[in-house]
């Protein structure tokens, strides 16, 4: 948890942080964090190296005394001096398990501006909590999060009552975008936030807890068309809350982009839903038309057209229920295969055996592949099991990256040459032109087999 959230400490300290683990041979570096607010001390990789003999006593003293130990004299690293502080990393149960060093380069003198003094003061508060086993807190937000505020985005320091004792220039700019007029110093941040939110129903407990610095949470504050991402880090001393560090970042553009994506996703889903409805209407019209036709050939042609339209509608129904352009083709294949087998020959009891998985398939290939599978299953049932009461259909799928191999085997009467009907022509056209693949029909003892190899895109 510490190494997942110590970038904040490195940036506030303008220093490198190195985590040392005590071993029987000395101290070994197990983690390293460079600051984004200043120059780094270590140009080379530190993790895995052992501490120099001259530093062992300094690290051991911090581990034994359970307190921050500042080096009396800076150490020299090549051509510049490095000031080093060492402190123990203590668990909540009070066990010292490692040593953390804060290493600052003395190569460039830095003026002690108000910003730097407040940054380092906040860093000292957090480092002190580490020595007492009070940081990181169990509710802390750790790890990389999209839009998470960083030290460079804006920093505020609060007292125990949530009153602002310091606001960095970037933090002031962030709150000015929300509509705050004048400085924030000596103002109650919860009250300022409450006045900004026009809809009081949006001022929930999370926002109140974060703006007062009472909980190590994150939240958003929206007002006047702008959005701030806020993160609170309470500072404590032996369990007593003394104040808080508040990081803020203007995420207005990011939130606007997220809302656009949500709207786009909803629009795409609605389009798929409407296309599905329209196709179902077409299928219903074909069904009505077939009832008025007496010629058996015309009825069969309309039934085939209705089945093909229903298969495409099934794909759009699946797409209307997902947020991305990927289709779980195994679920879709199970429905389309059973539908094709039942419609093709209702009098034949077909046992369907599935082997392997189709996986996730990009939407642009889903309709074509579904039509291919449906046509092949229909053909196998209609012609392979003609005149029989039952039969077995085995469908095998193997997936490798963007390539898919599908085998449809039946135990019917076998093939007499390659099929040349309309359904076979449709299948060959879809496989070769739309799916950039190949299809092979072959007769085997006790039935027939169709092998299809196609490109269906990477399952991102």
N, C-alpha and C positions, 0 to 999 in steps of 0.2 A: 504493500500500500504506500509506503514511503517513496519508493523509487517511481511509482506511478504518478506521484503528485509533487515531486520536488523541483520541477522546473520553475514553479512560482518562487521558491526560496532562492534558487540560483539567480533569477532575474532581479529579485529584490536586493540581493547581496552584491550584485555586479561581480560574482565570483563563481569559480568552478566548485562543484561538490563531488567528493569522492567517498564512496562507502567502503570501509575496510573491515574484513572479517578476521578475528583473531584465530591463529592456528598454532600448532606446536612449534612451527618454524618461524613464526613472526606474524605479520599482518599482510594479507593479500587483498588487492583491490578487486571488488566484485561488481561495482557499478560506478558510472561516471556521468555527470551532467554538466554541460557547458552553458554559460549564460548567453541569452540573446540581447542583453542590454550592455554588454561590454566585451573586451577582448578575453580570449581563453588563455589559461596558463599552460595547458597541455596540448601541444600540437600533435603529438603521437598518441596512440592508443594506450590507455592506462590499465584497463581491466585485465586481470590475470597477472599483473606484476606484483612483486613483493616490495614492501616498504623498505627504504634504505635503513641501514643499521642506526644511523644518527636520528631517525625519526621514531624508532620503536618506543623509546622511553616516553616521548611526548604522547603517543597514541595510547600506551598502556596506562599512563597517568589519568587520561580522560576516562578510560574504561573503569579504573579502580575508584576514582573520586566521584564519579557520577555527576560531573559538572563540566561546563565549557572551559577549556584550557587554551588560553591564547599563547602563541609562541613569543618568547622574550625577544628574540632577534629574528629578522626575516632570513630565510634560507635563499641561497643563490641557485638559480636554475639557468645554466648557460650564461647569458649576459644580463639578466635582470633579476631583481629580488622578488621573493614571493612571501607574503605574510599569510600565516596559516593558523586557523583556529580548529581545535578538535573537540568533539563532544560525543558522549555516548548515545547510542540509540537504545532506548529503554522501552520494553513492552508494557502493556497495560497492567500486567501482573508484577511489574517491577524488576524484570530481568534485563540486564544489559547484554545485548546480543551482538553489537557491532559498534564501530566508531565512524563518525561522519566528520570529514574535514572540509572546511571552507577555505579555499585558497584564492587569494587576490594578488594579481600582478601589480608590482610597484613601478613598472616600466614607464607608465604615463601618470603624472600627478593629476588628480581629479579634485576640482574645487568642491568644498562641502556646501553644496547648494541645499536649499530647503527641501527640494525633491529628494536628493540623495539621503539626507538625514532621516526623512520620514520612511523612505524605502528600507534603509538599513535598520531603523527602529522596528519596523514591522517584521523584518527578517529575524531580528534578535528575539522578538516575542515568540515567533514560531519555533526557532531553534531551542529556546528555553523550554517550550512545551515538549519537544522531542526528548530532552534530557529527563523529563518527568513522566514520560509515557502517556502524554495527553494528545499527541499528534502522530499520525493522522487520526482523525475522529472516525468512528465507525460509519457515520452518515456522510462522510466526505465524498465529493464527486471526484473520482480519479480516472486516469487514462485519457486518451484523446477523444474529444467530443466535438462534433461539427458546430462551429459558431461559439465555442467556449471562450470566455474572455481571458485574456492574458495580461501580464503586468504592463506591457507596453500599450495596451488599449486604454487603460484608465484605472486609477487606484484611489480609493477613499479609505480613510481611517476613521473609525467610529468609537465613541466611548461606550460604556455599559448601557447607557440609556438610548443609544442610537443617534446621538448628536455627532455631526461631522466635525472632526478635529483637523482633518487635512484632506484636500482634494487636488489631485494632480491636474495639470493643464488639460490633458486628454480627457480626464473624467469630467471636467467642467464643460468641455466642448460637447461631450455626449449628452449631458443633462440640458444644455442649452438647446440642443436639437429637439428635446422633448417639450420645450417651452418654459424652462426655468429661467427666470430673470434675476440677474445679480449673482453674488457669490453664494456658495453653499456652506461656507464656514459658520460654525456655531448654530446650524439649523438642524432640526430633527428630521432625519431622512425619511422615516415612516410618514411624517406629516406632509413632507414635500411630495412624496409619491402619491399619497392619498389625494392631495389637491390636483395632481396632474391627471389622475384617472377620472374621467367624467362619468363613466358608468361604474358606480360604486359596487355593483355586483361582480365586477372583474377584480376588485381588490380583495383577493382571497387570503387565506391564512398563510400560504406559501410566500406571497409577496410581502406580507407583514413581517414574517419571521426573517426573511432574507434582508430586507431594508433596515431592520433593527439589529441585524447581526446576531440573532439568537440561535440560529441553526446553520449547519454547514450544508446548505442546499443551493440549488440554482433555480432561477425563474426568469421570466421576461416581463418587462415593464413597457406597455404601449401607451402612447399619447401623441396627439397632434400628428398622426401619420408616421411617427418614428417608433422604432422598437429597440430597447436596450436589453442585452443579456446580462444578468446580474449573478454574481457568485459570492457568497459570504463565507469567510473563514473566521469563526469565533476564536478569540485569544483568551486563554484561561491561565490561572495560576493556582495550582493544587485544587483544581475542580471549580474554582470560583471564576465566573466570567468577568473579564476586565474590559473587554471591548471587542472589536472585530476589524478585519480587513475585508474590504469590498472591492471586487474586480468588476469592471463594467466594459461593455463593448457595444458599439452601434452595429446592430445586425438587421437594420431596416431593409437593405437590399436583399440580404439572404432570405429573410422571411417572405418578402414579396415574391422572390423567385420560387420558394417552396409552395406558396399559395398558387402561383401560376401552374406549377407542375401538378398540384392536386386537382386544379380545374381542368387541366389537359387530360389527366387520367380519367376523371369523371366523364369528360366529353367523349373520349375514346370508348369507354365502357357503354355509354348511352348509344353511340353509333352502332356498336356490335349488337346491342339489344334490339335496336330498331331494324337492323338488317335481318336478324334472326326472325323477328315478327313478320317482316315482309316476305321472307322465304317460306315461312310457315303458311302465309296466306296464299302464295303461289302453289304450294303443295296441296292445300285445301281445294283450290280451283281446279287443279289437275284431277284430284279425286272426284270432284263433282262432274267434270267432263267425262271421266272414264265410265261413270254410271249411265251416261246417256249414249255411250258408244256400244254397239252390239258386236262389231267385228272383233274376234279374239286377238288378232294381231295388233289392232289399235289399242285394245285394253292393256295388252302386255307392254306396249311402247309407253303408254301413259303411266303405267305402274313403275316402269324403270325410271322415267323422268322424275316421277314423284319421289322415288327412293333417293335419287341423286341429289335432288333439291333438299330433302330432309337431312341428308348427311352433311351438306354444307351448313345448313341451319344449326345443326348440332355443334359444329365447330364454333360458330359465332356465339352460341349460347354459352359455351365454355369460356370464350374470351371475355364475355360480358361480366363474368364473375371473378376476374382476376385483375390485379393492378399492373401487371407487366405484360409484355408481348410474348410470353412463353406459355405453352400448353402442356399440361400433364397428359401425354398422349396415351398412357396406359388406361386411364379412366375412360377417355374418349373412345379408344379402340374397343374396350370391353362392351360398351353400349352399341357402337356401330356394328360390330361383328355379330352380336346376338340379334340385332334388328335385321341385318341383312340375311342371316340364316333363317329366321322365322318367316320373313316376307318371301324369300326366294322359293321355298317349298314347304308350306305349312304342314303337309302330310308326312314329311320325313322328320324323324326324331334325330337331331344332330347333336353329337357330343363334341364340345369344343374344349381343346386342351391348349393352355397358354404356357409357353416356356420363354424365360428371359423378359427383359424390360425394354420398352421404347424410350423411356426417360422423358425429359423436357425437350420440346420441339418448338422452334421459333414459329410464330403465328403465320408468317408468310408461306411456310411449307405445310402447315397443318391441314388446310382444306384439300390440297392436292393429294397428300398422303392418305387422308381419310377416304377420299374417293377411290384411290387405288386399292386400298385394303377391302373396302366394301364391294367393289366390282369383282375382285378376285374371289372373295368369299361367296358372293352370289353365284358366280360362274361355277365354282366347285360344287356347290349344293345343287344347282339346277341341272347341270350336265353330269357330274360325277355320281350323284346319288339318284339319278332318274330311275324310277321303277323300283326303288328300294324303300324299306320302312325305317331304316336307321343307318347312320354312318358316323365316322369320327373325323374331325377336322383338327389338325395340329398346326398351331401358329407359333413360330419361333422368332424371337427378335434379339439381335445383338447390336450393341452400340459401342462405337469407338470414336471419341471426339465428335467431329461433324459428320461422320459416316454411319449409316444404318443399314443393316442387313436383315431382311425379313424373308422367312420361308413359310409358305402355306402349303401344307401337304394333306391330301385326303386319301382315304382307302376305298375310293370309288372304282369305277370301271376303267379309268385311265384315259389317256389322250389318244386321239387319232390325228396326229399332225398338230401344228401350232394353231391355236384359235384365231379366227379371222372375223369375228363378229364386231358389232359396234362397240360393245363393252371392252373388248380386247384392244381395239384401236384407241379408245379413250385412255385406257391404262397405259399403253405404250407411249402415247403422246405426252401424258403427264409425267411419266417416269423419265423419258429422255429429254424433254424440253424444259419442264418446270423444275424437276428435281435433279437434273444433271446426273442421271444414273443409268442403269441397265436392268433389263428383265429377261429371264430365261424360263421357258416352259419345258418340262421334261416328263417323260413317262417312266415310272418305276414299277417293279413287281408289286402288284396289289394296290395300284393307285396312281396318282400323279403329283408332281411337285412344281411349285413356282418359286423361283428365287428372285428377289428384288434387292438391288443395292443402290442406295440413293444418298444424296447430300442433304442434310436437314439443318445445317448450321450448328455452331457451338452453343451449348446450354450455358449461357452466361449466368 
